[in-house]
């Protein structure tokens, strides 16, 4: 019996050593000949006394995840820019686009984000042309957007300000009592309070192990076909008919106040201000909407697919703020077969950004904001 136990123990040790050697060899071979690792967002963010955090200046990274690979660059002022960007033209009219990760362009290169595509579309429209800056920062709701705009981005003196507002977590994350403390910035990445040990371990592997990245990418398709994939997604409460107390009593009123503050700020400066209302994927895609309802497991009358959209639009109408509601155009494009969002990541792909840039271009033209340079553009010349 003792001999059998000893042999079993030796076999187990041999298997463990073999697996360790294989893993180590695989890690080294990939590291030397076929690098896989992505630093994700390490180093991307820095603390900010006004907004809590913002993008790091002169940041460079290459993000590789199963659904996409993108280059990320920021300039000396913390704006996202293409890898190859041209110097500013002081005679150009200026559009500043502010917002969250949809504006920043998670999942696409800077050249494919809607602010950059818009700039390309506007080439030659006005004397000196138009320059469009991407002022988006991941995780920003209206409160952080307002604070960073006042403290730093206003110095660029835009002629037009476009506020891209996502009717998902943008309306959930507006917490005036804690936005300067949460999330924390550690090693340039956002850290939520009380991160579980397995989350920290997974991040370590994602940012240090080439073998983990290699296996993760190749097993990802299999994982997406399992029920675990859908269960791992956080449930967004914005599609419910009745919002829970913290949204109704804290975050939505705070978001509304910040939007009003931005509108007042723009009016006093003579800056043209418009809001672009971004729908969630489940609002434009019927399959996503079915999965959304299934995830909650509630009766049909517990849901209101366009609740958040209506609340935002009604607020903008009361404030007399021009707006572009993307819901119906994106719903129509999706019904015609266009795929605008990623499957796992809930952001737009390049097609979603291209459609948004076209719709925004048409709306700015309809408003008459592109026909002649603003008086402050003339003063800069």
C-alpha positions in Angstrom: 0.0 0.0 0.0 2.8 2.4 0.9 4.7 1.5 -2.3 1.5 2.2 -4.3 1.0 5.5 -2.6 4.6 6.5 -3.2 4.4 5.6 -6.9 1.2 7.6 -7.2 2.8 10.5 -5.5 5.8 10.3 -7.8 3.6 10.0 -10.8 1.7 13.2 -9.7 5.0 15.0 -9.2 6.3 13.9 -12.6 3.1 15.1 -14.3 3.2 18.4 -12.4 6.9 18.9 -13.4 6.1 18.0 -17.0 3.2 20.5 -17.1 5.3 23.2 -15.5 8.1 22.5 -18.0 5.7 22.6 -20.9 4.1 25.8 -19.7 7.4 27.4 -19.1 8.7 26.3 -22.5 5.5 27.6 -24.2 5.8 30.9 -22.4 9.4 31.4 -23.5 8.9 30.3 -27.1 5.9 32.7 -27.5 7.7 35.5 -25.8 10.7 35.1 -28.1 9.1 34.3 -31.4 5.4 35.1 -31.3 4.6 37.7 -28.6 1.0 37.6 -27.5 0.8 39.7 -24.4 -1.3 42.9 -24.1 -0.8 45.4 -21.3 -4.5 46.2 -21.6 -4.9 49.6 -19.9 -1.9 49.6 -17.5 -0.5 53.1 -17.5 -3.4 54.6 -19.5 -4.9 56.7 -16.6 -3.7 59.2 -14.1 -5.4 60.7 -11.1 -7.1 64.1 -11.6 -8.2 66.5 -8.8 -11.2 67.7 -10.7 -12.6 64.6 -12.5 -11.1 61.8 -10.4 -9.0 60.5 -13.2 -8.2 61.2 -16.8 -6.0 59.9 -19.7 -2.3 59.8 -19.3 -0.4 62.2 -21.6 1.9 60.8 -24.3 0.6 57.3 -23.7 1.5 54.4 -26.1 0.1 50.9 -26.1 -1.1 48.0 -28.2 -4.2 46.2 -26.9 -4.8 42.7 -28.0 -8.0 40.9 -27.0 -10.0 38.1 -28.8 -12.3 40.5 -30.6 -9.9 43.2 -31.7 -6.4 44.6 -31.8 -5.9 48.3 -31.5 -3.1 50.9 -31.1 -3.7 53.5 -28.5 -1.9 56.9 -28.5 -2.5 60.1 -26.6 -1.0 63.5 -27.2 0.7 65.7 -24.7 -2.7 66.9 -23.4 -4.2 63.5 -23.0 -6.4 63.4 -26.1 -6.6 60.2 -28.1 -4.9 60.7 -31.5 -4.1 58.5 -34.5 -0.7 56.9 -34.7 0.1 59.3 -37.5 -1.3 62.7 -36.7 -0.7 66.0 -38.4 0.1 69.3 -36.6 -2.9 71.5 -35.6 -3.9 74.3 -38.0 -4.6 77.4 -35.9 -7.0 78.7 -38.6 -9.2 75.7 -38.5 -12.6 75.7 -36.8 -12.8 73.3 -33.8 -15.2 70.6 -32.7 -14.5 69.0 -29.3 -16.3 65.6 -28.7 -16.6 64.6 -25.1 -18.0 61.4 -23.5 -17.0 58.0 -22.4 -15.5 54.9 -24.0 -17.8 55.0 -27.0 -16.2 58.4 -27.9 -12.7 57.2 -26.9 -13.3 54.3 -29.3 -12.7 51.1 -27.3 -12.2 48.3 -29.9 -11.1 50.4 -32.9 -8.0 52.3 -33.9 -8.1 56.1 -33.5 -8.5 56.5 -37.3 -11.8 54.6 -37.1 -13.4 56.5 -34.2 -16.3 58.6 -35.1 -14.6 61.9 -34.1 -11.7 61.1 -36.5 -14.0 59.9 -39.2 -16.0 63.1 -38.8 -12.9 65.2 -39.2 -12.1 63.4 -42.4 -15.6 64.0 -43.7 -15.3 67.7 -42.9 -12.1 68.3 -44.7 -12.4 71.5 -46.7 -15.9 72.4 -45.5 -14.8 75.7 -43.9 -11.9 78.1 -44.6 -9.0 76.4 -42.9 -11.1 73.2 -42.4 -12.4 71.7 -39.2 -10.3 70.0 -36.5 -12.1 67.5 -34.3 -10.6 66.4 -31.0 -11.5 63.2 -29.3 -12.1 64.1 -25.6 -13.6 60.8 -24.6 -12.4 59.0 -21.5 -13.5 55.4 -20.6 -15.9 55.3 -17.6 -16.9 58.9 -17.8 -20.5 60.0 -17.0 -21.8 63.5 -17.3 -20.3 64.7 -14.0 -16.7 63.7 -14.8 -17.2 65.1 -18.4 -18.4 68.4 -17.0 -15.5 68.7 -14.5 -12.7 67.8 -17.0 -14.3 70.1 -19.6 -14.2 73.1 -17.2 -10.8 72.3 -15.7 -8.8 71.3 -18.8 -10.5 70.8 -22.1 -12.1 74.3 -22.3 -8.6 75.7 -22.9 -8.7 74.4 -26.5 -11.6 76.9 -27.1 -13.9 74.8 -29.3 -16.4 76.3 -31.6 -18.7 73.3 -31.3 -19.0 70.9 -28.4 -20.6 67.5 -29.0 -21.4 65.5 -25.9 -21.8 61.8 -26.7 -24.0 60.3 -23.9 -24.4 56.6 -23.6 -27.7 55.6 -21.9 -26.1 52.7 -20.1 -23.4 53.1 -17.4 -23.1 56.9 -18.1 -26.3 57.3 -16.1 -25.2 54.8 -13.5 -21.7 56.1 -12.5 -22.6 59.6 -11.6 -22.1 59.6 -7.8 -21.2 63.1 -6.6 -20.2 61.9 -3.1 -17.6 59.4 -4.3 -16.5 60.1 -7.9 -13.1 61.5 -6.8 -12.3 58.4 -4.8 -13.7 55.6 -6.9 -12.3 54.1 -9.0 -8.8 54.3 -7.7 -5.9 54.6 -10.1 -3.2 52.0 -9.5 -0.3 51.6 -12.0 -2.2 53.7 -14.4 -5.3 51.5 -14.4 -8.8 51.8 -12.9 -9.3 49.6 -9.8 -12.7 49.2 -8.2 -13.0 48.8 -4.5 -12.7 45.3 -3.2 -11.5 43.5 -6.3 -11.6 39.8 -5.8 -8.4 37.8 -5.6 -9.3 35.8 -8.8 -9.8 39.1 -10.7 -6.4 40.3 -9.7 -4.9 37.0 -10.7 -6.6 37.1 -14.1 -5.3 40.6 -14.7 -1.8 39.6 -13.8 -1.9 36.7 -16.3 -3.4 38.9 -19.0 -0.7 41.5 -18.6 2.3 39.2 -18.0 1.7 35.8 -19.6 2.0 35.3 -23.4 0.9 31.7 -23.0 -2.3 32.8 -21.2 -3.1 35.3 -23.9 -2.4 32.6 -26.6 -4.8 30.0 -25.0 -7.4 32.6 -24.1 -7.7 33.8 -27.6 -8.0 30.3 -29.1 -10.5 29.0 -26.5 -12.6 32.2 -26.6 -14.9 31.0 -29.3 -15.7 27.8 -27.4 -16.3 29.8 -24.2 -18.7 32.2 -26.0 -20.9 29.2 -26.9 -21.4 28.3 -23.3 -24.0 29.7 -20.8 -21.1 31.0 -18.7 -20.3 33.7 -21.2 -23.7 35.3 -20.9 -23.9 34.9 -17.1 -20.5 36.7 -16.8 -22.0 39.9 -18.3 -23.2 42.5 -15.7 -26.9 43.2 -15.9 -27.7 46.8 -17.0 -30.8 48.1 -15.1 -31.4 50.9 -17.6 -33.9 48.8 -19.6 -36.2 48.2 -16.7 -39.6 50.0 -16.5 -38.9 51.1 -13.0 -35.4 52.2 -12.1 -34.1 51.2 -8.7 -33.8 53.9 -6.0 -30.1 54.8 -6.4 -30.6 55.5 -10.1 -33.9 57.4 -9.7 -32.8 59.4 -6.6 -29.0 59.9 -7.1 -27.3 59.1 -10.3 -29.9 60.2 -12.9 -30.6 63.5 -11.1 -26.9 64.1 -10.8 -26.4 63.3 -14.5 -29.2 65.7 -15.5 -27.7 68.5 -13.4 -24.3 68.0 -15.0 -25.8 68.1 -18.5 -27.6 71.4 -17.6 -24.3 72.8 -16.2 -22.5 72.0 -19.5 -25.3 73.6 -21.5 -25.1 76.8 -19.3 -21.3 76.8 -19.6 -21.5 76.5 -23.4 -24.2 79.2 -23.7 -22.1 81.7 -21.7 -19.1 81.1 -23.8 -20.9 81.2 -27.1 -20.0 77.6 -27.8 -22.6 75.6 -29.8 -23.5 72.6 -27.7 -25.3 69.4 -28.9 -25.8 66.0 -27.2 -25.6 62.8 -29.2 -27.7 60.0 -27.4 -26.1 56.6 -27.8 -28.3 53.5 -27.4 -27.3 50.2 -25.7 -26.8 47.2 -28.0 -29.9 45.5 -26.6 -32.0 48.5 -27.8 -31.1 48.1 -31.4 -30.7 44.3 -31.7 -33.6 42.0 -31.0 -31.5 39.0 -30.1 -29.6 41.0 -27.6 -32.9 42.3 -26.2 -34.1 38.7 -25.8 -30.9 37.7 -23.9 -31.2 40.8 -21.8 -34.7 39.9 -20.6 -33.8 36.3 -20.1 -30.9 37.4 -17.9 -33.1 39.2 -15.5 -35.8 36.5 -15.4 -38.6 39.0 -14.8 -42.1 39.3 -16.3 -42.5 41.2 -19.6 -44.1 44.2 -18.0 -40.9 44.8 -15.9 -39.0 46.0 -19.0 -39.1 49.2 -21.0 -36.5 49.0 -23.8 -36.3 52.7 -24.4 -36.9 54.0 -20.9 -33.4 55.7 -20.6 -33.6 57.1 -24.1 -36.9 58.8 -23.4 -35.7 60.3 -20.1 -32.6 61.8 -21.7 -34.4 63.1 -24.7 -37.1 64.7 -22.6 -34.4 66.4 -20.5 -32.7 67.8 -23.6 -36.0 69.1 -24.9 -36.7 70.9 -21.6 -33.2 72.4 -21.7 -33.6 73.4 -25.3 -30.4 71.6 -26.2 -30.0 70.3 -29.8 -29.6 66.6 -29.8 -29.1 63.6 -32.2 -30.8 60.5 -31.1 -29.1 57.5 -32.6 -31.6 54.9 -31.6 -33.9 54.7 -34.6 -31.1 55.0 -37.3 -29.1 52.3 -35.6 -32.2 50.1 -35.1 -32.9 50.5 -38.8 -29.4 49.7 -39.9 -29.3 46.6 -37.7 -32.6 45.4 -39.1 -31.1 45.7 -42.5 -28.2 43.4 -41.6 -25.5 45.8 -40.4 -23.5 44.7 -37.4 -22.6 47.8 -35.4 -21.6 46.4 -32.0 -19.1 43.8 -31.0 -20.5 40.5 -29.8 -18.9 40.2 -26.4 -17.5 43.7 -26.0 -20.6 46.0 -26.0 -18.9 48.9 -27.8 -19.3 49.9 -31.5 -17.1 48.3 -34.1 -15.7 50.4 -37.0 -19.1 50.2 -38.9 -20.9 51.6 -35.8 -18.4 54.5 -35.7 -18.7 55.1 -39.4 -22.5 55.3 -39.3 -22.3 57.6 -36.2 -19.9 60.0 -38.0 -22.2 60.2 -41.0 -25.3 60.9 -38.9 -23.4 63.5 -36.8 -22.1 65.2 -39.9 -25.6 65.4 -41.3 -27.0 66.8 -38.1 -24.4 69.5 -37.7 -25.0 70.5 -41.3 -28.8 70.6 -40.7 -28.2 72.8 -37.6 -26.2 75.2 -39.9 -23.1 74.9 -37.7 -20.8 74.0 -40.5 -21.6 76.7 -43.1 -19.5 79.5 -41.6 -16.7 79.6 -39.1 -17.6 80.7 -35.6 -16.6 84.2 -34.5 -14.0 82.8 -32.1 -12.5 80.8 -35.0 -12.0 84.1 -36.9 -10.5 85.7 -33.8 -7.9 82.9 -33.6 -6.7 83.7 -37.2 
